[in-house]
Amino acid sequence: MYRLLIVDDEERARTGIKMLIDWAAHRIEIVGEARDGAEALEIMEGKGVDILLTDIRMPVMDGLELIQQVSKVHPAVRCIIMSGHDEFAYAQKAMASGVAHYLLKPSRRQEILDLVIKLTEEIAEERRENEKLEGLRSGFRESFPFLKEYALSRLALTETPPYDRLLNNLMLSDISFPLPFFGALIVQIDNLHLVQQRFGSVDIELFKYALKNIAEETFAPLCRCAAFEHNDDVVLLMNAEEWLDAKLLLPYAEAVQHNAEGYLKFTVSVGIGSFDRDIRHFRPSFQEAEKALNAKFYEGSAKITDYLEAAEEEDFTHTSYPLESEKAVLQAIVKGEEALIRGSLQDFLASLQPESSSKENVSNSIYALYFALYRDCIERNVNVMEVFGSGLNEIPRMMARSGLEHIVATLTDTALKIADQLSARKNGNKLFESILAYVHEHFRLDISRESVAREVYVTPGYISYLFKQQMQTSFIEYLHRIRIEYASRLLKDPSLRISDIAHESGYQDEKYFFQVFKKHTGMTPTQYRNNL
């Protein structure tokens, strides 16, 4: 709707304009009538007005003064002046300034309507343009966090970033690095894989946002800093007045850990890089912090490691894979003893030299052991879906974002699942052997799936399951096969009557015996004997 205000000291003129035109049909609402300019300004203070239709000659405040006031206070309002022939020169003063349109009194209804509709079209176009501009402004404001994250990440992750352009982008978010020394640290959520399962992906994003704020606020008293997210870690870029060593940064890193655990209810580890002059040091400092975290992977959760400690570990990396320990794990699984399985896994981990192995070395070795377990399951026809779920796809993600304790617990659980399946199969084989023995011993009697189940203390359904799994046939089909094979041997003796052979083979109904015999051999018992 467009809002129209009519201003004229003659009531008849106001009523005519209001009543003789169907304004509502053109989405125009008369929001008020005023007798002079002063009254019009009062109405405009309380109501939004799009178009002002005013006479010139009025008491208290005339139309020209009204338009001047409106152009200052309400510049978006379109103004239309109505006047007679003798007032045209007077009206030109307002029209010369470009703030008003002119109608000559008396005006026809259509002339008034046409001009008002023309102005509504201008207003509509202006509104569309304003909406576009506001959409652009809103999108630009919403892009600030992404611009910030992008610029910060490029400063730390790329070798030769466009520093001037990135720093100009950061200025939009009131971030600058004017001080002489530059460094980085990484805050990593411990066992992120478990935390994600516990809270869900939406909450994790909120937690990472909160962790960035915690890191920035904690280090703010020490230096200028800004945080961004990289591979689920929080990277803090720091800009200081003086060179900062790891000992000076340690209490602030501990405060980040304390605040994360207190407010977010999970632990974090921190890797600290070095400080040096030149903004180009952001990248090597980030790499040092990343190496520091990985080098102390074996130390578990809630650790703080600096670049100096990581450098000490570089000369002692251990990359050989413990094949003998892998074989011991697989053998322990086959034996099925839980204590033996756990012990063999501990020996496997100990063989990785925890005091010197980086996260990459340990992860690669454990991942190789997972593949060995998977291959062993395939070879032994173990149901891998029950052991590994949808496959090995989830394992790299779990290992990339979990502490060693959780990785070992998951690996142990996998090994025990395999052992349980192998043990269940062994038990099932022993049971099935006893079932087969019973069938072979009593097939000449009137036995059934139900009677056999009672004898071995299982359900009839489990009997069917075992025959399908082990023999790929049903219980009754197997029983018929045993009986018909026995009957075939008896038919070689011509002194035996076929009816006696049927009863001796476990069939009380001779006619049914003929049907089953023909189904299994393709011949009746008589035809079979004659062919012999």
C-alpha positions as CSV (number, residue, x, y, z in Angstrom):
1,M,0.0,0.0,0.0
2,Y,1.0,3.6,-0.7
3,R,0.1,6.3,1.9
4,L,-1.4,9.6,0.7
5,L,-1.9,12.8,2.8
6,I,-4.2,15.5,1.5
7,V,-3.6,19.1,2.6
8,D,-6.1,21.9,1.7
9,D,-7.8,24.6,3.8
10,E,-11.1,24.0,1.9
11,E,-13.0,21.0,3.3
12,R,-14.9,20.6,0.0
13,A,-11.7,20.2,-1.9
14,R,-10.3,17.6,0.5
15,T,-13.6,15.6,0.5
16,G,-13.7,15.7,-3.3
17,I,-10.2,14.3,-3.8
18,K,-10.9,11.7,-1.1
19,M,-14.3,10.5,-2.2
20,L,-14.4,10.9,-6.0
21,I,-11.5,8.5,-6.7
22,D,-11.3,4.8,-5.8
23,W,-7.9,4.9,-4.2
24,A,-8.1,1.4,-2.6
25,A,-8.4,-0.1,-6.1
26,H,-4.9,1.3,-6.8
27,R,-3.4,0.2,-3.5
28,I,-3.4,3.7,-2.2
29,E,-4.5,4.6,1.4
30,I,-5.6,8.1,2.5
31,V,-3.8,8.3,5.9
32,G,-5.1,11.7,6.8
33,E,-6.4,15.2,5.9
34,A,-4.9,18.5,7.0
35,R,-6.2,22.1,6.8
36,D,-2.7,23.7,6.7
37,G,1.0,22.9,6.7
38,A,1.5,22.9,10.4
39,E,-1.3,20.3,10.9
40,A,0.1,18.2,8.1
41,L,3.6,18.1,9.8
42,E,1.9,16.8,13.0
43,I,0.1,14.1,11.1
44,M,3.4,13.1,9.3
45,E,5.2,12.7,12.6
46,G,2.8,9.9,13.7
47,K,2.1,8.2,10.4
48,G,4.3,7.2,7.5
49,V,3.5,9.2,4.3
50,D,4.6,8.4,0.8
51,I,2.9,11.1,-1.2
52,L,1.9,14.6,-0.1
53,L,-0.9,16.4,-2.1
54,T,-1.1,20.0,-1.0
55,D,-2.6,23.4,-1.9
56,I,-0.4,26.5,-1.9
57,R,-2.6,29.2,-0.3
58,M,-3.3,28.1,3.3
59,P,-3.3,29.9,6.7
60,V,-0.7,29.3,9.4
61,M,1.8,27.5,7.1
62,D,1.3,27.6,3.3
63,G,2.2,24.8,0.9
64,L,5.6,26.1,-0.1
65,E,6.9,26.3,3.4
66,L,5.3,22.8,4.1
67,I,7.3,21.3,1.2
68,Q,10.5,22.9,2.3
69,Q,10.0,21.4,5.8
70,V,9.1,18.0,4.4
71,S,12.2,18.0,2.1
72,K,14.4,18.4,5.2
73,V,12.6,16.1,7.6
74,H,11.0,13.5,5.2
75,P,13.1,13.7,2.0
76,A,11.7,10.4,0.6
77,V,8.1,11.9,0.5
78,R,6.9,12.8,-3.0
79,C,5.1,16.2,-3.1
80,I,2.3,17.4,-5.4
81,I,1.3,21.1,-5.5
82,M,-2.2,22.1,-6.5
83,S,-2.8,25.8,-7.5
84,G,-4.8,28.0,-9.8
85,H,-3.6,30.0,-12.8
86,D,-2.7,33.1,-10.8
87,E,-0.5,31.1,-8.4
88,F,1.6,29.3,-11.1
89,A,4.5,31.6,-10.9
90,Y,4.5,31.2,-7.1
91,A,4.4,27.4,-7.5
92,Q,7.4,27.4,-9.8
93,K,9.7,28.3,-6.9
94,A,9.0,24.9,-5.4
95,M,9.1,23.1,-8.7
96,A,12.5,24.7,-9.6
97,S,14.1,22.9,-6.6
98,G,12.9,19.6,-8.0
99,V,10.9,18.6,-4.9
100,A,7.4,18.9,-6.2
101,H,5.0,18.1,-9.1
102,Y,2.3,20.5,-10.2
103,L,-1.4,20.2,-10.8
104,L,-3.6,23.1,-12.0
105,K,-6.8,23.7,-10.2
106,P,-9.4,22.6,-10.9
107,S,-8.0,19.2,-11.8
108,R,-9.9,16.3,-13.3
109,R,-10.0,13.1,-11.3
110,Q,-8.1,11.2,-13.9
111,E,-5.2,13.8,-13.9
112,I,-4.9,13.5,-10.2
113,L,-5.0,9.7,-10.2
114,D,-2.5,9.5,-13.2
115,L,0.1,11.6,-11.4
116,V,-0.3,9.8,-8.1
117,I,0.0,6.4,-9.8
118,K,3.1,7.6,-11.6
119,L,4.6,8.6,-8.3
120,T,3.7,5.2,-6.7
121,E,5.5,3.5,-9.6
122,E,8.6,5.6,-8.8
123,I,8.3,4.7,-5.2
124,A,8.0,1.0,-6.0
125,E,11.1,1.1,-8.2
126,E,13.0,2.9,-5.4
127,R,11.9,0.3,-2.9
128,R,13.1,-2.5,-5.2
129,E,16.5,-0.8,-5.6
130,N,16.7,-0.2,-1.8
131,E,15.9,-3.9,-1.2
132,K,18.6,-4.9,-3.6
133,L,21.1,-2.6,-1.9
134,E,20.1,-3.8,1.5
135,G,20.4,-7.4,0.3
136,L,23.9,-6.6,-0.9
137,R,24.7,-4.8,2.4
138,S,23.3,-7.8,4.4
139,G,25.3,-10.3,2.3
140,F,28.4,-8.2,2.7
141,R,27.9,-8.0,6.4
142,E,27.3,-11.8,6.6
143,S,30.4,-12.5,4.6
144,F,32.6,-10.7,7.1
145,P,33.2,-13.8,9.2
146,F,34.0,-15.8,6.1
147,L,36.3,-13.0,4.8
148,K,38.0,-13.0,8.2
149,E,38.5,-16.8,8.3
150,Y,39.7,-16.9,4.7
151,A,42.2,-14.1,5.1
152,L,43.6,-15.5,8.4
153,S,43.9,-19.0,7.0
154,R,45.8,-17.8,3.9
155,L,48.2,-15.9,6.1
156,A,49.1,-19.1,7.9
157,L,48.6,-21.8,5.4
158,T,49.9,-20.5,2.0
159,E,53.5,-20.0,1.1
160,T,53.2,-16.6,-0.6
161,P,49.8,-15.0,0.2
162,P,48.9,-11.5,-1.1
163,Y,49.6,-9.9,2.3
164,D,48.4,-6.3,1.4
165,R,45.0,-7.5,0.1
166,L,44.5,-9.9,3.0
167,L,45.3,-7.3,5.6
168,N,43.0,-4.8,3.9
169,N,40.2,-7.4,4.1
170,L,41.0,-8.0,7.8
171,M,40.7,-4.2,8.4
172,L,36.9,-4.6,7.7
173,S,36.7,-6.8,10.7
174,D,38.9,-4.4,12.8
175,I,41.8,-6.8,12.7
176,S,45.4,-5.6,12.2
177,F,48.9,-6.8,12.9
178,P,51.0,-3.6,13.4
179,L,53.5,-5.0,15.9
180,P,56.9,-6.4,15.0
181,F,56.7,-10.0,16.2
182,F,54.5,-12.8,14.8
183,G,53.7,-16.3,16.0
184,A,50.9,-19.0,16.0
185,L,49.5,-21.7,18.2
186,I,46.9,-24.4,17.7
187,V,44.1,-25.5,20.1
188,Q,42.9,-29.0,19.3
189,I,39.8,-30.6,20.8
190,D,40.8,-33.9,22.4
191,N,39.0,-37.0,21.0
192,L,36.9,-34.9,18.7
193,H,35.4,-38.1,17.2
194,L,33.9,-38.9,20.6
195,V,32.8,-35.4,21.3
196,Q,30.9,-35.3,18.0
197,Q,29.1,-38.5,18.8
198,R,28.2,-37.1,22.2
199,F,27.0,-33.6,21.2
200,G,26.2,-33.8,17.4
201,S,27.6,-31.7,14.5
202,V,25.5,-28.5,15.2
203,D,26.7,-28.2,18.8
204,I,30.3,-28.9,17.7
205,E,30.3,-25.9,15.4
206,L,29.0,-23.8,18.3
207,F,31.8,-25.2,20.5
208,K,34.5,-24.4,17.9
209,Y,33.1,-20.8,17.7
210,A,33.2,-20.5,21.5
211,L,36.7,-22.0,21.5
212,K,37.9,-19.3,19.1
213,N,36.5,-16.6,21.4
214,I,38.1,-18.3,24.5
215,A,41.5,-18.3,22.7
216,E,41.3,-14.7,21.6
217,E,40.1,-13.4,24.9
218,T,42.6,-15.4,26.9
219,F,45.6,-14.1,24.9
220,A,44.3,-10.6,24.4
221,P,46.1,-9.1,27.4
222,L,49.4,-10.5,26.1
223,C,49.3,-9.6,22.4
224,R,47.1,-8.8,19.4
225,C,45.5,-12.0,18.2
226,A,42.8,-13.5,15.9
227,A,41.6,-17.0,15.6
228,F,40.4,-19.1,12.7
229,E,39.3,-22.7,12.2
230,H,41.4,-25.3,10.2
231,N,40.6,-29.0,10.0
232,D,38.4,-28.8,13.2
233,D,41.3,-27.1,15.1
234,V,41.5,-23.5,16.3
235,V,44.5,-21.6,15.0
236,L,45.5,-18.4,16.9
237,L,47.7,-15.9,15.0
238,M,49.5,-13.6,17.5
239,N,51.2,-10.3,17.0
240,A,53.4,-9.0,19.8
241,E,55.4,-6.0,20.7
242,E,58.4,-8.2,21.8
243,W,59.6,-11.7,21.2
244,L,57.6,-14.2,23.3
245,D,59.1,-17.6,24.3
246,A,57.1,-20.8,25.1
247,K,57.5,-20.3,28.9
248,L,55.8,-17.0,28.7
249,L,52.9,-18.4,26.6
250,L,52.5,-21.5,28.9
251,P,50.2,-19.9,31.6
252,Y,47.9,-18.5,28.9
253,A,47.7,-21.9,27.1
254,E,46.8,-23.4,30.5
255,A,44.1,-20.8,31.0
256,V,42.6,-21.8,27.6
257,Q,42.5,-25.4,28.7
258,H,40.9,-24.5,32.0
259,N,38.2,-22.3,30.4
260,A,37.5,-24.9,27.7
261,E,37.0,-27.6,30.2
262,G,35.0,-25.4,32.6
263,Y,32.6,-23.9,30.0
264,L,32.6,-26.4,27.1
265,K,33.0,-29.6,29.2
266,F,35.8,-31.2,27.1
267,T,39.6,-31.0,27.2
268,V,41.9,-29.5,24.6
269,S,45.6,-29.8,23.7
270,V,47.8,-26.9,22.6
271,G,50.7,-26.8,20.2
272,I,52.9,-23.6,20.4
273,G,55.0,-22.2,17.5
274,S,57.9,-19.8,17.7
275,F,57.9,-16.0,17.4
276,D,59.9,-14.0,14.9
277,R,60.0,-10.7,13.0
278,D,58.1,-10.4,9.7
279,I,54.5,-11.4,9.0
280,R,55.7,-14.2,6.8
281,H,56.6,-16.1,10.0
282,F,52.9,-17.0,10.6
283,R,53.3,-20.0,8.3
284,P,56.4,-21.6,9.7
285,S,55.1,-20.9,13.2
286,F,51.8,-22.7,12.4
287,Q,53.8,-25.6,11.0
288,E,55.8,-25.8,14.2
289,A,52.7,-25.8,16.3
290,E,51.2,-28.6,14.2
291,K,54.3,-30.6,14.5
292,A,54.5,-30.0,18.2
293,L,51.0,-31.5,18.7
294,N,51.7,-34.6,16.5
295,A,55.1,-35.3,18.1
296,K,53.6,-35.8,21.5
297,F,50.6,-37.9,20.3
298,Y,51.5,-40.7,22.7
299,E,51.2,-38.5,25.7
300,G,47.4,-38.5,25.5
301,S,44.9,-35.7,26.1
302,A,45.1,-32.2,27.6
303,K,48.8,-31.7,26.7
304,I,50.7,-28.5,25.9
305,T,53.7,-28.9,23.6
306,D,56.0,-26.3,22.1
307,Y,58.1,-26.2,19.0
308,L,61.4,-26.9,21.0
309,E,60.0,-30.2,22.3
310,A,58.9,-31.2,18.8
311,A,62.4,-30.5,17.5
312,E,64.0,-32.7,20.1
313,E,61.9,-35.6,18.8
314,E,62.7,-35.3,15.1
315,D,65.9,-37.3,15.3
316,F,64.2,-40.3,16.9
317,T,61.4,-41.1,14.5
318,H,60.5,-44.8,14.2
319,T,58.8,-46.0,11.0
320,S,59.2,-49.9,10.8
321,Y,56.0,-51.9,11.1
322,P,56.0,-54.7,13.8
323,L,54.9,-57.6,11.7
324,E,55.6,-60.2,14.4
325,S,53.4,-58.3,16.8
326,E,50.7,-58.2,14.2
327,K,50.9,-62.0,13.9
328,A,50.6,-62.3,17.7
329,V,47.4,-60.2,17.7
330,L,45.8,-62.4,15.0
331,Q,46.8,-65.6,16.8
332,A,45.4,-64.3,20.1
333,I,42.1,-63.5,18.3
334,V,41.8,-67.0,17.0
335,K,42.4,-68.5,20.5
336,G,39.6,-66.2,21.7
337,E,41.1,-65.4,25.2
338,E,40.3,-61.8,26.1
339,A,43.4,-61.3,28.3
340,L,45.6,-62.7,25.6
341,I,44.1,-60.4,23.0
342,R,44.5,-57.3,25.2
343,G,48.1,-58.3,26.0
344,S,49.0,-58.8,22.4
345,L,47.6,-55.4,21.5
346,Q,49.6,-53.7,24.3
347,D,52.7,-55.5,23.0
348,F,51.9,-54.2,19.5
349,L,51.7,-50.6,20.7
350,A,54.8,-50.9,22.8
351,S,56.7,-52.1,19.7
352,L,56.0,-48.7,18.1
353,Q,58.4,-47.0,20.5
354,P,56.0,-44.5,22.1
355,E,58.7,-42.3,23.4
356,S,59.8,-41.4,19.9
357,S,56.9,-42.1,17.5
358,S,55.0,-39.2,16.0
359,K,51.2,-39.2,15.5
360,E,51.7,-40.1,11.8
361,N,53.9,-43.1,12.5
362,V,51.6,-44.5,15.2
363,S,48.4,-43.8,13.2
364,N,49.8,-45.5,10.1
365,S,50.8,-48.6,12.0
366,I,47.4,-48.9,13.8
367,Y,45.7,-48.3,10.4
368,A,47.7,-51.1,8.9
369,L,46.7,-53.4,11.8
370,Y,43.0,-52.6,11.1
371,F,43.5,-53.7,7.5
372,A,45.1,-56.9,8.7
373,L,42.1,-57.6,10.9
374,Y,39.7,-56.8,8.0
375,R,41.6,-59.1,5.7
376,D,41.6,-61.9,8.3
377,C,37.9,-61.5,8.7
378,I,37.4,-61.9,4.9
379,E,39.7,-65.0,4.9
380,R,37.8,-66.6,7.8
381,N,34.4,-65.7,6.4
382,V,33.6,-63.5,9.4
383,N,30.7,-61.1,9.0
384,V,32.6,-57.8,8.5
385,M,29.4,-55.7,8.7
386,E,28.9,-56.8,12.3
387,V,32.5,-56.1,13.1
388,F,33.3,-52.9,11.1
389,G,29.9,-51.5,10.3
390,S,29.7,-50.1,6.8
391,G,33.4,-50.8,6.3
392,L,36.7,-49.0,7.0
393,N,35.5,-45.6,5.9
394,E,34.9,-44.4,9.5
395,I,38.3,-45.5,10.8
396,P,40.5,-42.8,9.2
397,R,38.1,-40.1,10.5
398,M,38.1,-41.6,14.0
399,M,41.9,-41.9,14.1
400,A,42.4,-38.4,12.8
401,R,40.3,-36.8,15.5
402,S,40.8,-39.1,18.5
403,G,43.4,-39.5,21.2
404,L,45.5,-42.6,21.5
405,E,43.4,-43.9,24.4
406,H,40.2,-43.9,22.4
407,I,41.9,-45.3,19.3
408,V,43.3,-48.2,21.4
409,A,39.9,-48.8,23.0
410,T,38.2,-48.9,19.6
411,L,40.9,-51.3,18.2
412,T,40.5,-53.6,21.2
413,D,36.7,-53.6,20.8
414,T,37.1,-54.6,17.1
415,A,39.5,-57.4,18.0
416,L,37.2,-58.8,20.7
417,K,34.2,-58.7,18.3
418,I,36.1,-60.8,15.8
419,A,37.1,-63.2,18.5
420,D,33.4,-63.5,19.6
421,Q,32.3,-64.3,16.1
422,L,35.0,-67.0,15.7
423,S,34.1,-68.4,19.1
424,A,30.4,-68.5,18.3
425,R,31.2,-70.3,15.1
426,K,33.3,-72.9,16.9
427,N,30.5,-73.5,19.4
428,G,28.0,-73.7,16.5
429,N,30.2,-76.2,14.7
430,K,30.4,-78.5,17.7
431,L,26.6,-78.2,18.2
432,F,26.0,-78.9,14.5
433,E,28.2,-82.0,14.6
434,S,26.2,-83.4,17.5
435,I,22.9,-82.7,15.6
436,L,24.2,-84.5,12.5
437,A,25.3,-87.4,14.7
438,Y,21.9,-87.7,16.2
439,V,20.2,-87.6,12.8
440,H,22.5,-90.3,11.4
441,E,21.8,-92.5,14.4
442,H,18.0,-92.0,14.5
443,F,16.9,-91.3,11.0
444,R,15.1,-94.7,10.8
445,L,12.8,-93.5,13.6
446,D,10.0,-91.0,13.4
447,I,12.1,-87.9,14.1
448,S,11.5,-84.3,13.2
449,R,13.1,-80.9,13.5
450,E,11.2,-80.3,16.8
451,S,12.2,-83.7,18.3
452,V,15.9,-83.1,17.5
453,A,15.8,-79.6,18.9
454,R,14.5,-81.0,22.2
455,E,17.3,-83.5,22.3
456,V,20.1,-80.9,21.9
457,Y,18.3,-78.2,23.9
458,V,17.9,-75.5,21.2
459,T,14.9,-74.1,19.3
460,P,13.6,-75.6,16.1
461,G,14.3,-72.3,14.4
462,Y,18.0,-72.5,15.4
463,I,18.1,-76.0,13.9
464,S,16.9,-74.6,10.6
465,Y,19.4,-71.7,10.8
466,L,22.3,-74.1,11.3
467,F,21.4,-76.3,8.4
468,K,21.0,-73.3,6.1
469,Q,24.3,-71.9,7.3
470,Q,26.4,-75.1,7.3
471,M,24.7,-77.2,4.6
472,Q,22.8,-74.7,2.5
473,T,19.7,-76.9,2.8
474,S,16.8,-77.5,5.1
475,F,16.6,-80.0,7.9
476,I,13.9,-82.0,6.3
477,E,15.7,-82.1,2.9
478,Y,18.8,-83.4,4.6
479,L,16.8,-86.0,6.5
480,H,15.2,-87.2,3.2
481,R,18.6,-87.5,1.6
482,I,20.0,-89.7,4.4
483,R,16.9,-91.9,4.3
484,I,16.8,-92.3,0.5
485,E,20.5,-93.1,0.4
486,Y,19.9,-95.9,3.0
487,A,16.8,-97.1,1.1
488,S,18.9,-97.3,-2.1
489,R,21.3,-99.6,-0.5
490,L,18.5,-101.9,0.8
491,L,17.0,-102.1,-2.7
492,K,20.0,-104.0,-3.8
493,D,18.7,-107.0,-1.8
494,P,15.9,-108.5,-4.0
495,S,14.6,-110.5,-1.0
496,L,13.4,-107.4,0.8
497,R,10.0,-106.1,0.0
498,I,9.7,-102.4,-0.9
499,S,7.1,-101.8,1.8
500,D,9.6,-103.2,4.4
501,I,12.4,-101.0,3.0
502,A,10.1,-97.9,3.4
503,H,9.5,-98.6,7.0
504,E,13.1,-99.5,7.7
505,S,14.2,-96.2,6.2
506,G,11.9,-94.2,8.5
507,Y,8.7,-93.8,6.3
508,Q,5.5,-95.1,7.8
509,D,3.5,-94.2,4.6
510,E,4.6,-96.3,1.6
511,K,3.0,-93.9,-0.9
512,Y,4.8,-90.9,0.6
513,F,8.1,-93.0,0.4
514,F,7.5,-93.5,-3.3
515,Q,7.0,-89.7,-3.9
516,V,10.1,-88.7,-1.9
517,F,12.2,-91.5,-3.6
518,K,11.3,-90.4,-7.1
519,K,11.9,-86.7,-6.2
520,H,15.5,-87.5,-5.1
521,T,16.5,-90.2,-7.7
522,G,14.2,-89.4,-10.6
523,M,12.8,-93.0,-10.4
524,T,10.4,-95.0,-8.4
525,P,11.8,-97.6,-6.0
526,T,10.7,-100.4,-8.4
527,Q,12.3,-98.7,-11.4
528,Y,15.5,-98.2,-9.4
529,R,15.6,-101.9,-8.4
530,N,15.0,-103.1,-12.0
531,N,17.8,-100.9,-13.3
532,L,20.1,-102.5,-10.8
